[in-house]
Amino acid sequence: MAHDIVFFLAADDETAAATRLRGPGDAFESVTCHFIEPDSAIAEWDMYFEEPSAEAPPLEQIYAWRPWPEWVTAPLNDGVEVFALPQRLTRALANATSAELEELAGRWTTRLRSEDGDDKTDDDLLAVLQGVARLAASAVSTGGGLYSWSF
């Protein structure tokens, strides 16, 4: 489980990869959260928009989902990962309604609680999704990309 996760905008994969050592910092528009697995969260969000359901999917179904988020920089022993969110997910988040984000946040929260109990993130997951959706809208309008940095 990643301690710090930052979803951020970058012009391209090369720019996103350059954040690997220190994180995106203040130079990039971003949304921060804690104690989640960013790759499985990204896959779950993508699954929701492709196959909408209020029910939280089993973890095995999430792990089997394709496309899985792609690394922009391969992980090393330090645990830092930089992922590019799939373009279809970026577009879906950019166009998501408030109701869709609320439903997705509800099922995401349910799944995390069922897996992690009290050890789940303390973040407001709806606020995280709303922030990431705003980033996605900006990425779509500027032609940039949406990324995740985690440690």
N, C-alpha and C positions, 0 to 999 in steps of 0.2 A: 504494500500500500504506500503510495507516495505521500510524503509529508506536506510539501508545498506544490500546488498546481497553478500554473498561470496560463490562461487562454489569452492569446494575443494576436494582433494584426501585424502582418509583415508584407512587404512588397512581393517577395518571392521566397523559394526554398533556401537559397543561398543566404539571404538576409536573416531568415529564421534560424538557420544552422549556426550563424555567428553568435547567437544568444546562448549557445550550449554551456559555456564555462561560467557565466555570471547570471544567466537568466535575462529576461527581457528588460527588466528595470523600468525606469520612468520614460525611456525613449520610445516605448511602444504603448499604444492604447491596449488596455488589458483588463481582465477580470481574474481575481485570485480566489482560490478555495483550498481546502485542506483535507487530508486523509481520505482520498478516494483513489481509485485506480482509473487514471484518465483514459487508457485505451478501452477498457470495458465500458466506461461511461459513454465514450464517443460511439462505440458499436451499439450500445443500447439506444442511444438517441436516434441513430440512423435507422435502426430496426423499427422504432416507434413510428417514424415518418413513412417508412416503406410498408409497414404492416401494422397500422394503428390498432391499439388495444389498451384498455385501462389496466389490464392485468400485467403484473410484473413477470417477465419471462424467466425461466430457470437459467441459472448461470451457464449451464452446458450449451443452451441455445445461443446465448450471447457470444460465448467463445467460438462457436461454429459460424457466426455471422460473417459475411463477406460483402463488401471489402472491409477488411480490418484496417484500422488507421495505419498509415505508412510512416515509418521513421524518416525524419529528415536528417538526423544524425544517429548512427548506430549507438546503442547503449554500451557503455564501458563499465568497468567495475565500480565506478563512483555512483551508479544508480540514476544518473541524469538522462532524461529522454526528451527528445523533441519530436512531436508528431505533427503531421499535416492532417487536418480534418478533411474527409472526402468532400469533393465539390458538391455532390448532390445533397449532403447533409448541410453544408454551408448555405445552399440555396433554400433548403427546407426550413432551416432556422430563421433565415432572413424573412421568409414569408409566413412564418408561424403566427397563428392567432393567440391571443391571451389565453383562451380556453385550452388550446393545444398545449401551450407551455405549462399551464396549471395541471392538466392531466398527466403530462410526462413527468413533471416534478413529483406528483403524488405517487406514481408507480416507481420512480427511481428511489424515492425515500423509502417506500415499502420494501423494495429489494435490498437496499443497503441495511435497513434495520433487521431484516430476516437473516442476513449474512453476518453482520457485525454487531448486532445488538447495541449496547450502549457505547461501543467503540467507534460508531460511525461519526462522520463529520458533524461538527456543530454549526456548519454554515447553513444559511437559508438557501436550500437548493432551488427554490423557485427564483429567488433573486439571482443566483448564479446563472440559471438558464436564461432569464431575461437579459442579463448582461451579455452573455455569449450570443444571444439572438441579435442584440444591438451591434455587436462586433461583426456578426455574419452579414447584417444588412450593409454595414460599411464596406466589408470585403467585396460584396457583390457590386456595390455601386462604384467602387474604385478599381476593381479588377485585381486587388491584392488577394492574399490568402489568409486563412484562419488556422492558427497553430496552437499547440499545447506544449508547454515546457513543464517538466516535473522533476522533483528530487525527493 
